[in-house]
Amino acid sequence: MKRKTESSEAPESLAAELQRLEEIVRRLEADDVDLDDALAIFEEGVRRLRAARDRLAQAELKVQSVLQDADGTLRTDDLDA
């Protein structure tokens, strides 16, 4: 069985990013984290949050392009319904 290795080629899934963000929040809320570690973890969290936000924005654009009618008009269907 081929094992997946971490690389810069394949970004983590959005679910994995969100899971790591939850871990970061838990770590920052812990009483035993020192200031230097807290700053490093916070910086990682900010980077991951920005990356996740960018991925969601790209996904939204992709959904809009799929919903675009053949004549070029954009259907604005409520995706939450």
N, C-alpha and C positions, 0 to 999 in steps of 0.2 A: 504494500500500500504506500503510495507516495504521500509524503508528509509536507504540509504547507509550511513554508518558512517566511518569517517576517522580512520584508524588503520595502524599499521606497517605491517599488513598482505597483504594489497592490495595497491601496489604502484599506484601513480597517472598515468593517461594516458600520453603518450608522448605529446599529444596536450595540456593537462593541464600544463605540465612542461614547454612547450614553451611559453604558455600564461603567466605563472608566471615570466619567464625570461624577457618577454617584459615589464611586470609591474615593475620589478626590474630596468631595463634600464631607463624607464620613471622616476622612483623615483630618481635614481641617477643623472639624468639630471636636476632635479628640483632645483631651486635656494634656496629653504627653508629647505633643508635637512642638519642636523648638522653632524659633523664629526663622532661621535659615531654611530649614526644611519646609516650613509653611509657605515661605515666599516662593521657593522653587515649585512646590506643588500648585500653588495659586497660579503661577505663570503657565504651567502646563495646562491647567484647567481653562484659562483664558484662551490659549491657543486652540485647544480642542473644541471649546464652545464656538469660537469663530469659524473653525473648519466645519463643524456640524451645521451652523447657520448658513454657510455658503453652500453646502451640499443640499440643504432643504430649498434654498432659493433656486439652485440649478434644477432640482426636481420639479419645482413649481413651473419653471419655464418650459421644461420638457412636457409636462402635462398640458400646459396651454397650447403648445405646438401640436400635440396630438388631437386636441379638441378643435383645432382650427378647421373650419369648413373648407371644402374644395374651392369655393369662390374667394377665399381669403378672409372671410369674416370670422371673428372669434366668438365661439359660444362660451358663455360664462355660466357653466353649470355649477351648482353647489356640490362640491365633492364630499361634504360632510353628511349629506342627506341620504 
